[in-house]
Amino acid sequence: MHHPFAEHIALSVVQQRAGASRCEIQIAPHHLNPHGVVHGAVLFALADTGMGAALYPTLQPGESCATIELKISFLRPVVSGTLVCETTLLRRGRAVAHLESKLTLAGELVATASGSYAVYARRGAGE
């Protein structure tokens, strides 16, 4: 699927299946904050995109999803390398799905995230 924002920050969805995904981003100078550390928004975008990628294959025709809430805990600073986000769908109800992501750098945990997503009928779908 075409994802302009992910392309803008060079974020790749490398594995996607119903209920799980793996995303990666190779850190570049434009990902850094003024202190030379990866900006938290980059990790947040990685987790949010990973959660959407894990949830999207579970949607029925005419359904869509949107982030309701996403909480992230930053555990270690990142300055370079390839960030990896592995996401798992914990529960998908009729209207809300819950997911979690683990973000790692060279196998070391650097952040965790949990999110809730609305599942709804797209406007105009089936009309």
N, C-alpha and C positions, 0 to 999 in steps of 0.2 A: 504494500500500500504506500502511496506517495505521502510523505510526512515532511512538509516544508521546514518546520521548526527543527526537527531532528537532523535534517540535512544541513541546516544552518549552523548547528553546533557540532556537526560531524559525529552524531550518535547513530550507531548501527544496531538494528535488531538482528542478531545472528542466529537465534533459535526461537521458534514460536510454535506452540501447540496449545490446545484447550487446557487451560489451567496452569500453564508454566511458560516462562520466557527467559531468554538470556540476551542482555544488551551490553554493548561495549562502547567506550569512547576513549580514543587516544588523546591524552592531554596535550594541549598545544598552548603557546603563550597567551592566546586570547581567552583561555579558560581561567586565567589567574586573576586574583584580586590584587590590589596595590601592595599587599604584603608578600606576594610571590607564592601564594597558596591557592589551590583551586577554589573558586567561588562556590559557596554553598548552593547557589541556584543551579549549578551544573549537576551536582549530585541529586538535587531534588528533581530536576528534569529527567535524569536517568531513571530514578525510581518511578516517577509518574508514568513515563513512557513504557517502562517494563511492566508495570501493572496493567496498563491499557492493552499491551501486547498479549499478556496472559489471559485477559478477560475477553478480548474481542472474538476469538474463535468459538467462545461458548454462546455468543449471541445468535438468536434466531433471525431469519430474514425479517427486515422491518424494524429490528431493535437497534438501539444505540446505547452508549454509556457515557457517563461524565463523572469526573472526580467530585465527590462530596467533601471528603476530608483526607488529608495526607499528613502524617506525622513522621518526622525524620529525626534520628539521633545521630549526630556526628561524633565518631569515636576517635578518629585520628586525622591529622591533616594530610593532604595529598598535594604533592608538588610536581610530579611527573609520572609517566607510565601509562598503562592501559587500565582504566577502571572497568570493572565487570559488575553487572547487576543481575542477580538471579532472583526471579520472582515466582511465587507460588500462590495459587488461588486457595484460600482457606475455606471459604463458603460462598456459594452463589445462591441467593434466594431469588424469588420472583422479581423483586424490585431493588434489592441491594446486594452487592458483592463485597467481600472482605478479602484483602490480599496482603502479603508481606514480601518485602524485598531485603536481600542482603547484598551490600556493596563491598567489593573486595579489590585489593590492589596486590598483585603477586601472591594471591592466596590469603592475605591478611585482611581481616574484617576492618573496614574503615567507617561504615555507617549501616544503620538498619532503618527500615521504614515500614509503616503500616498504613493502609488506606482503605477507605470505603468509597464505593462507586455506585451511582444510581444506574439502574437498567430501565430503559423506557422505550416506548414506541416512538420512532421518528415521525415528525410531522409530515403528513402527506403519504406515509407508508401505508399501503393497502387501501388507499382511498380511490 
